[in-house]
Amino acid sequence: MPTKENMFRLDVPTERGSVLNGVLFRKGEERTADMVMIAITGIHGNFYSNPFYYNIGDTLNAGGIDFIYAQTCDAFGQIRTFNVKTKREELIGSWNERFAYADEDIDAYLTFAEEEGYRHIILAGHSLGANKVIYYLSRHDDPRVERFFLLSPANLDHMMSGVTAAEKRIIRSQVLRGEGEAMLPFPFMGWVEAQRWPDRRDERSRRDGGTNESGDQEG
């Protein structure tokens, strides 16, 4: 993946075992900076689709700050990786991501930065990655995060407004048939290949004998 002298590939394992791929921008193989910015990407926000991150990495490096382009589970529609716990290859991506994975994904990158010896960590997020940072910080008083930076958080209400009533009926029917882990027969929100899985409202709905539906660009 990396092609420049200041770019190094990262393979960061999460608590669930899935290995995430990122890119570290720094001036040499050995750390000399004390500060690093970790940028959590949005849906399909991968290194190949957004070359603007080259400019961010180069600019921060010029200012004495290292930069981690932190691809999370949904950086691609589908991509093969390795699971260090199962010792097997697995297919991850936006098609089967859980938003709650944000906890493990962000912690994995923070742990890498901590183990590298960075004393000042800025946690940043773009698009849905910004929402993940908000989610993480709302749940964890993490002393490793000195500052945070949010760039264009996703408007989830607006994103979900594109899911039609007919699509919601298909999702609801698929869940009630016990096929919540199967791929949806249409691009979710018009462009994301996705699974549908029950959330707590679905469980409550089934206990009550009724039905409910919910849903979860780069986004």
N, C-alpha and C positions, 0 to 999 in steps of 0.2 A: 504493500500500500504506500508507505512513505517513499518519496523520491528525492527529497532535499536533505542537505547535510544537517539541518537543525530539526529533522523530523524522525521520530522513532515510534515504531509500532508498539502498542500495548495489548496484552492479552490478560484481562482482569477477571478473575473468578468471583462469582457472587456466592452468597450463602446457600442458594439452592443448587449451586454447582455449575450453572451455565457460564461460559466464558464470553465476556463482552470484549469487542475490539475497539480500541481507541487510538489516538495519535498524540504523542507528547512532543511539543515544540520546546526545545532548549538548545543552547549553543554548543553543547558537547554531550558525550555519553555520561559524564559524571556531573552531578548537580553542583551548580555554583550559586544559583539564586536561592533566596530564602522564601520568596513568595511565588505562588502558583495560582492561576485561575483555572477552575474546572468548569467547562461549559457542557451542560446537559442538553442533548439535542431533542428536537421534536419528531413527530411521526415522519418517517422517511427522510429525516435530516441526517444523511450520511456524508461521509467524507467526499464521495464522488459527486453527489448532487449539489453541493454547496461550496464551491471553491473560495467563497468569501472568507472562509476560516483560515485560508493561507495568509490573507492580509492581517487578520487578527493575531495569529500566531507570530508572524514576523514583527508586527508593531509592538506587541508586548515584549518579545525577546529583546528588541532594541532598547526597551526601557528597563531591562533587568528583571523581567517577570516571565516565568515559564508558563506554558499554556497546555492544557489537556483538552483535546477534542473528545468528549466522552459520549461515544455512541451507546445507546441503551438498547433494550430488547426490540424496540419498534423502529430502529434506524433504517431497516429495510422491510419490504413486504414479506420476504422470506429469505433467510440466509442460514447456511449450515455452520454449526459451531460444535464445540466439544463440551461435555459435561464431566467435570472432574470428580463428581460423586458417583455417577453411574458408570463412568469410564466408557461412555458411548457417545457417538456423534448424535446430534439432535438438530431439529429444524426449528428456528425461532423467527420472530418477526412481528409485524403489526397484526398479522392474521391471528395470532394466539396470545397476544400480550395481556397481562392483567395490570391495571393501573397501579395496584398495590405493589407490583414489582419495583416501583420507584424507590421504595425504602432500601431494598437490597442493592439495586443498581447504583444508587448514589453512595451508599455506604461503601461499596466495593472500590469506587474511585477515591473516596476520602481516605480509606484505609491504605490504598496504594500511595497517595500523596504523603500521608503520615509516615509510612514506612520508608519513604524516600528521604525523609528528614526535613520536609518543608515546614517552616514555623508559622507561616502566614498563608492561609488558604481562603481564596475567594470562590464562593459557589455561585455559578451563573447558570441561567437557563434561557433558552430561546423557544418561543411558540409553546407547544405542549410541554417542552422541557422546563419552561418557566413554571407551569402549573405543577410539575413534579417537584421542583425545588420548594414551592410554597407548601405542598403537601408534606414533604419531608421535614421542613423546618417547623411546621405546625405540630408535628408529632415527636420531634426530637430536639432537646436543648443540647445541641452538639457543640462542645467547646472547640472542636477542630475548625469550625467555620467562623472565621473572623469577620467576614463581610459577605453580603450576597448581592447579586445583580440580576435583574429580570428584564428581558428584552422581548417585548410584544407577546405577553401571555395569551394563550388561546381563549377565545370566547366560546366556552363549551355550549352555552345555550344556543348561540348562533349556529355552531357546527351541528348540533342535534336537530335544529329546525329543518334541516334538509332531509331528514328521515321521514318518508311519507307514511301515511296511515296504513297503506297496503303493505309496506315493508315491515311495519311494526306488527301487523297481523301474522306475517310469515315468521318473524322472529318468535312471537308468542307461541305459535303453533309448533315450531321446531323445538322449543324448550319443553312444552307439554308432552311431546312425543318422546322425551328423553334424549334428544339429539342436540343438546346445548353445546357440545364440544365439536360438532360438525361445522364445516365451512358454510357460511351463508351463500345462497345461490345468487347473490348480487353484491356489487361493491358497496360497502357500508359508507354512508354519507356521500355516496356517488363515486368514491375513488379508492377506498381502503378495503382490501381483501380481509375478511375477519371471521372469527368464530363468534358464536353467541353463547354466553354462559349465564347461569342464574346468579342473581345477586340477592342480597338480604330481602329486598322487596318481593322477589319471586318466591323465596321460601315462605315469607309471611302470607303471600297470596295463596299459595297452595294449602297452607294450614287452614286458611279461612274459607277455602272452597272456591275462590275466585281466581282471576288472572290479573297480571300486571305486566308492564313492559318497561324496559329501560334501555339505554344504550351508552355506550361510552363515546387539515391538510397540514409542503411540510406543515403539520399542526401541532 
